[in-house]
Amino acid sequence: MNQYADAYAELPATDDRDPVELVPAAVDEVLEMAESWLGWDGRPVCRDGNAWTPHKALRRVGDHLLDHLAEIECRLAGQPTIPDRWHGRMVTTDADFARFTEVDLDEATSRLGRLAACYRARLTGLDPDLLDRRPAAGGWTLREVVHHVANVTYYARVVGDLTGAG
C-alpha cells in the first residue's frame, strides 16, 4: 500500500451545497488568490513538508481538477478509472520557480475556468441518487469526489496572499 492510500481512505465531508457550483466557486477562489502572486519574489513558501510556488500551486490545481474529472467521466461511462500514481505535490520542478506574470495569470484563468465549466456541465442534471451511490467496489460517491475536488483551494491558500495584505 502506498503512503497516499490513508489520505483517500477517509470519506470527504459533504454538505447541502449544490455540487454543480462547488468546483467553479473553488476555481474562483484560487484565481482571486493568484492575482496577488504577480509580485512573487521568487522564494518558495515552505509548508506541510513541501516547497510551494505560484506555478506549482496552479499546476496542482489543474492536475487535481483534471484527474478527478477523468475519474467522474470514467465512472459515469461504466469504465474503470485510472488512478494518479505520480503525486506531483511532492515534486517542485524547475519550471515551478519561473516568474509569475500577467500572462501566466491569464493562462490559468482560461484553463481553470474551462475545467470549472466542464465540472458544471457534467454535474448539471445528475440524479441525486447517482451522486450518492457508493461504487460496488467501495470508494467515494460522486458527491464525495466533488467535495474533495472543491478543496483544491488548499493549493492556493498554502502559497497565500502575497500582497502582504493577508
N, C-alpha and C positions, 0 to 999 in steps of 0.2 A: 504494500500500500504506500502511496506517495505522501509527502508531507502536506499536501493540499486537501487530501480526502476529508480530514476532520472539518475543514472550513466549509465544505459542501454537505456535510452530514447533518448539520443543524438546519432546520427549516427556517427560511426567511420569514420574518414577521410580515403580516399583511394587515390591511385595514380597509375601511369602506371607500377609500378614494377610487375614482374611476381609473382602471388600469390603462385605458386608452390615452389618458393625459399624463401619466406618471413619467414616462421617458421624455416626452417633449419638455415637460417642466424641468426635469433634471438637466437636460441639454441647455435650456435657457440659463439655468443657474451656473453651469460650467462656463458658458460663453461670457456671462456677465463678469465672473471672476477673472477670466482670461484677458479681459480688457485691461486689467491692472498689471499684466505681465509685460506690456510693451517697454517698460523701463527696466526690465530684468538686468541685474548687474553681472550675470554670468556665473554666480556662485550657486551651487545646488543647495537645496533645502534638505537637511538630513532628518528624516522622521520614520518611525516604525521600521527601523533597520534597513532603510533604503535611501539612496540619493534621488532627489526629485528635481526636475527642471520643468519649465513650461512645456517644452516639446514632449518630454516623457509623459507628463500628465495627459496631454491631449492624445498622444499615441495610445495610452492605456484606455482612455475613454472610447476612442474609436474601435480599438480591438475588442473591448468588452461589449460594446453595442453590437458589433458585427458577429462576434462569437455566439452571443445568445439569440440574435435574430436568426442565425443559421439553425440553432437548436430548435427554436419555435417553428420555423418553416419545416424542418425535417419531421418533427413530431406531428404537426398538422397534416403532413403528407403521408404519415404512417411509415416513414423511413427511419432507419437507425441514425442516431446523432453521432457526430464525430467529436470527441472531447478535445479541448485545448490542452496540449501537453507541454507547451512552451513556457507559460507563466512569465511573461515579459516584464512583470512588475519587479522581478528580481534582477533585471538587467538594465543598466544605463549605458546606452550606446554613445559613440562619439557624436552622432547626429543629434542626440538629445541635448548636447551642450551648445548647439548653434544659437545665434542671436534670435530673439523672438520679435518679429517685426509686424507691421500692419498687414503685410501680405500673408504672413502666417496666420494671423487672426482671421483675415478674410477667408482663407482656405478652410480653416477649422469651422468657421461659421457655416460655410457652404456644405462641407462634408457632413458635419454632425447634424446640421439642420435636415439634410436629406435622409440621414439614418433615422432621426426622430420622426420624420414624415412616414417612413416605412413602418415603424412601430405603430403609429397612429392608424395607418391604412390596414395593417394586418390585424390589429386587435379590434377595430371598429366592427361591431355587429356579431362578435363571437358570443355564443351562448354562455351564460354564467356557469352552467353545469360543465361545459367543456373547459372553462378556465379553472375550475376547481377539481377536475378529475385527476386523481393520482395515477400516474403511469402504473401499468400492471407489474412492471419490473421494479417498482419503487422509484423514489426520487421526488423531485419537486413538481407541484402543479404548475400550469402555465401562469396562474396568478402569482405564485411564489417566485417564479423566474422573473416576471416583470417587476415585482417589488425589489428583488435583488438587483436587477439592472438599474433601477432608479437610484440606487445607492452609488452609482458611478460618480456622483458629486464628490465622493471621497477623494478622488484623484486631484480635483481642483482645490479642494479645501486643504489638502496636505501641502500644496505649494503656497496657498494662501493669497491674501490681498497684498500685492507688492507695491501699492502706492504709499504704504505707510499709514493708511487711514484705518486699518483694522485687520 
